Amino acid sequence: MNDNSNSPDQFGQQIDNTVNEYKASAEKLVQANTYQEKEDALYTMHYVHAEDRKAGVKTLQIATDKKEVINLRVKALQIIGNYLYNNPAAVKKIIGLLSATRENTKVKRAALDALLAIRFASPALLSQMPAFREGLRSIIHDRDPELAAKAIEQLAAYNDPGVLNLLHEGLKNPAVALAPEAKAIQLLGIQHTGGFSDTIRERLQKSRDTDVQIEAIHALSGDPAAQDDIQNILENKSKQKYVRLAGLSALNATAPHKFLESAKKIIGDPSDYNDVKVASLNAIAMQGRYNEISGDAEFLDQVKSLTGHDNAIVRKESSNFLAGHESYLENA
Amino acid sequence: MIVLTINGQAGAPVYLGWSSRPASLKLSVAQPQATQVIIKTVSAPATGDVGFSVNRNSHPAATLAVTVPANGTSVNFFVSGTRASTENQDVTILVTDAGTGATLLQQTVMVRVRKNANGLSVAERNRFLAAIAKFNATTGTPRYQDFLDMHNAAANTEIHTSSATPRYSFLVWHRAFILDLERQLQKIDPSVSLPYWKFDEVADKVFTADFMGAAMASGTLVFNASNPLSHWAINGRTGIVRKPIFNVQTGSGLDPRIGMISEKATIGLGTTYKKFAPQAEQNPHGNAHESFSIGPITNITTATQDPIFYLLHANVDRLWALWQQVHNRYDITSVSTYPLKGAYPGQGRNHVGDFLQDTMWPWNGDTSHSGSTRPPTAPGGPFPALANLAPSVAPQVWQMIDYQGYAAADDASDVDYDSINFNLQNVTV
């Protein structure tokens, strides 16, 4: 009767099959003793059911036992998440893997992934956040760069003052940098506490790396002291496209009148780039700021001239803009 | 002259889903004889289509013969979508004279359902992006800020499980929350419905610069110049961070590092709501939020800063709807459909807002409920209620369950998913 191509009865049978396949695999896992039996069971399971205590206990035992083969431990950690959600004791054991000495790197990575996968909705992890953060701190200088990078990212997102200060120091002295420059700026900007603005502004002025410039623009988008720098970047035709587009959105959000000044220059400049013209028109239209340009006949003529542009996206955006302006005039 | 009324309205653009909606025909001026008419549609293969039936529990037919009484009284029937629209008002209902074939009346309709984001047409995608970007830029009331405040740290325990006692209203509350947002978008563009991100499948058209953003190495998103999301700002701050753990071209939430369970495993979590809902809140819902290594979407208190939130939760809601269909869970009197009957008794492990007859924060304005805690403010005001549709301005838990209106047409909430049909014959209410 409609777009549904899968009848409820057929789908219901597939659900039953899925449930039965799980039960069979979980039973095999609980009974498994040899490497081969454990491997066969673990690799046919995609998850451990939250209420399947026997399978959960066995999976946790494999995940945390240093005598088990590494690939089995990793696989066990990849499927154990549902069992961890409401199980503080199990979560504690997985957190312990992060800071365990002489633990295998692949196991540590899988343990961290398992914890991160449940952090949004796990009362058990929520109750142990101090221990989890301590575990993360223990690996920020890990010899495995992927593990260290993940821990730094998470701690910065938790506004960990120690990591934020280390990231800040790294921007001033690359020899002690904890993360690549663009990443460090992004992480320092997440909480937009403002305490790092001067350093980030300096990096925006000095760095030639486009990723660094984009991150710095977004990090400074709420900072009135950065408005002139950002306006200069937006109007600088030698800057890379995505850097200018980041500047455009940042200036539009924090200094809309300055943005409008720049947008008019960009629209009226035949030598400026199509993407920046399109984004400028789009920004004014999306915010419905037609009242601010309605009396500017010269600007509207420039937009009209773009409806005959050789670029289809410019033609479309300028036509949409003028249609929006017409609608504004009708309703004004 | 003949008057066609659908959903209690005549003459206005009509929006339908799959569920049967009441309709009627009448003569505006009494005539000597009854008029025999045929009701049918004009629609191209790529557009939407609707069907007609005399009873709610009949399959809709492409045409319906009706006798319109001479004395001006109404003849009632039902109309429902049979194929999803791609454009606003792309279906035309024709009422023709059964004898002469002359057209007596035309009424345009859109069959507006929530679709898989990965399969949207360019026009559908762009309409959604423009609407949500415009809403984000709106300074009136309600504002996007209200949706941030409804899902912040102060709201957390009201809307999520955060202890050993499940918050049974999690699915219910979020169904209302995303419907509220969808209705705000429809005030801007009535052709828009929330797309869903089917997070256990490849969504290579979603995480792109012309849709929800393409992540740089750091996880900061870049957008094409014409993408309205490029101007997305929260509290004057630009730049959305969202770094997928999965390969956006070939992978999904089923990536082993994320550990999400599949759609089939989700529907198989249990046959009662009491089993299903608390587990689904954790996995796949929680794991879907954690499909990204960093960004506001990974944290309860900041998740709504990222517009992907609504696509993610549309899919969580679709999974509940699919579970309801597979297990026939629409009868609100059944404990298998919803476990907590009546109203909050004033004490106990469960919270106010979890019981079937409770009204839901923040739409009810309740910030100081006796015997239980609620957030200190109620942002956003009353629910944007629509005539002849659920929920009311202060939604009750039960109103969000039978969302297609199996028990009564007025219980429907104007929400349907492309892949979940409406079939009264298979449902117990």
Interface residues (C-beta under 8 A of the other chain):
Chain A: M1 N2 D3 N4 S5 N6 P8 F11 G12 Q14 I15 D16 T18 V19 Y22 H46 Y47 A50 K75 Q78 I79 G81 N82 Y85 N86 A110 D113 A114 L116 A117 I118 R119 F120 A121 S122 P123 L126 K150 E153 Q154 A157 P180 A182 K183 Q186 G189 I190 H192 D211 I214 E215 I217 H218 A219 S221 G222 K241 Y242 L245 A246 L248 S249 A250 N252 A253 T254 N274 D275 V276 V278 A279 N282 A283 M286 Q287 G288 I313 K316 E317
Chain B: W18 G51 H59 P60 G81 T82 R83 A84 V113 A130 A133 K134 A137 H160 T161 S162 S163 A164 M216 A217 S218 G219 T220 V222 F223 N224 A225 S226 N227 P228 S230 H231 W232 A233 N235 G236 R237 T238 G239 V241 L254 P256 R257 I258 G259 M260 I261 S262 K264 A265 I267 G268 Q279 E281 Q282 N283 H285 G286 N287 H289 E290 S293 I294 T298 N299 I300 L322 Q325 V326 D418 S419 I420 N421 F422 N423 N426
